[in-house]
Amino acid sequence: MPDDKLPVMSFVGPLTANLRLRHSHKLGQRRTFASSSSSAASPIRNAGYTVLFALSAGLFAAYYFDARSSIHRYVFTPVLRHTFDAETGHKIALKVLRSGLAPRDLLKDDDALRSEVFGQEISNPVGLAAGFDKDGEAIDGLLNLGFSWVEIGSVTPKPQPGNPRPRVFHLPADSALINRYGFPSQGASAVISRLRARIPTFHEPEASVTAALRPGSVLAINLGKNKTSAVESSEDFVTGVKTFGAYADVLVVNVSSPNTPGLRGLQNRDLLERLLADVVKARNELEPSPITSRRPRLVLKIAPDLQEAQIIEMAEVIRNSDIDGVIVSNTTITRPSSLIDQNKSEIGGLSGKPLMSYSLRALKTLRTQLPSTIPLIGCGGITSGADVLEYARAGASLTQVYTGFGYDGVGTCRRIKDELVSLLKAEGKTWSGVVDEAIQTLSWKEPKQPAPVQVGEVTIGKLIEEAEELKLLLDRLGEKLA
């Protein structure tokens, strides 16, 4: 290599090395800065994810806890029904309602739905029938769904298992259900302990307080009869009145379940007269409730399968008793020809949409045979606000749902109430207005007694009677002269 090239080479070498060193240093600085920036961004990113998750969870919770949300009617309820057998699905739903994690009806009831029954203001006319919460496990969870009347039971004095499983059958093709539960019950002691646990530690009884411990709502307890008890005896019902009288607004005497042998026989005149006299006597002997400062009302629950003559005879017994109201009706043993589901031949009581015509027919007949002072509660086949309004026009003061609730889920009560409000407002009416009009028009009225005849007062009947006597005397006289 020529000598004049050496200074250049000697300069380029160190310069290249220096440039590489600077480049390496800058890369290191960039990496350090990038690493530092990444470290600084991580907490911000994590915080963002946390906030996003919290917002999503909050929105889902708000959606889930609103009973109106479609997910309950179209996802959760069908999944439960198709995944488990009818009784298991029922028990799961009850556990969710008992847990406190169930959805709620978050809206206030419209004033158009308000009425007064049994001297208590009721916020709406939609109640839940007995059979869903047999042992009083989820009273508050059910009241949270917006029902104004929650009826637990049937409760029997002693525990009993009921009939063998399977004993509940869905009829989805007919929007119906057949059950032959046979009063499975944990017994009075278990239910009493739950009722006592609901009462606040420092509770002052007031005239406006109900056993439901909710304004505008009532708690009813359906009394059942143990399978081993004598068929004709009223003892189980009397025991139920004495046991639960302090914890209920209404006690329901259930003589209409088709799944306890001989029970429906108590609807016959002689047995019914003795039964009603016994339960009324037991109720009247109770001390006023420490919760409500009142004695409970007594309501009779009847079957829809009674003939018109039987209903008329039963109404006479009720009129002559101190029974406060009647629920029409329990399940039916009739199988209408319209049923198409494969389970239609199962033994037991049929409820759901096919029951409505039978219940309405019985209620209309009974309304014409009872005075306006005895309210009727319509139960059977209700799935919409229009159904509720039809019962009102037939003379029912309140209504109850059961099977429709099982099929449509936790939003059933709110949906029915909203539909009913729309129908009432379209007609410019209120619930109490419709009911009062129907009751005044349809109810039985005491026959007018003929006015007593005053001394010296001449009546047509008396004149006819005297004329007949005179004719008889003339006939006799004519015979003698002949």
Disulfide bonds with the S-S distance in Angstrom:
none
